[in-house]
């Protein structure tokens, strides 16, 4: 692929509803306007971490706050996308132990729309923007299906 | 009430299935045998905190690990009681922010059996053993009802 084609693909991914929502979630957390002049591409860049780079991140000790915020924004974007489709307001809970293990949960009423175990959360990231988009869309889709199938439980 | 009557009531409460389970959960966490020679009554005593005593506990800063473990044992006891009744294995997640706010969640499959917001978790406790028992039993009962009503969701 030429650089131009790569750029074009990235552009398409960045314009996808999921990535747009992710950017919105990141900017929503940016109370001090630190990222105000950053492009969307730059904002989502830290989500892409190569396998080699991952291996270099230590999994000893706490997950640092920036990584935690990144995980939160990712799951908040999924929650927002599910809400847009189903109208269900949901709650996002990221529970991480000191060793980087834990849960990412999105629930509405008594229904868990997303329930993911996290491990080595210090290394949270995706091989590429495509992978990030695919994962986000997959979880969103699954959540929507559950919400439609068990609407009653989501409204308890 | 005479001291004797009070003791008799406490004895009855301590022998209730919920309190017995709570004691079991506390002892299960006691890897170093620190509580081995403690009576059950002594073990559950820290769950009873008077309103005045609560007010004296600072809600600034982190919830201390001992209080966190106490909250965990309480919700694990509820999960175990629900399991005994319904056969559903569940997961307990206690998510606390640094300010003592957060969630206590018990879920099985995609069904939330218990979903409680926590606030001022530094002050977690009950007015009396009776109240502790009543709260524990109430949440257990509610969880069982949900599990029976939405069994399919709990088995997703």
Interface residues (C-beta under 8 A of the other chain):
Chain A: X91 X93 X94 X95 X103 X105 X107 X109 X110 X111 X112 X115 X146 X150 X153 X156
Chain B: X91 X93 X94 X95 X103 X105 X107 X109 X110 X111 X112 X113 X115 X146 X150 X153 X156
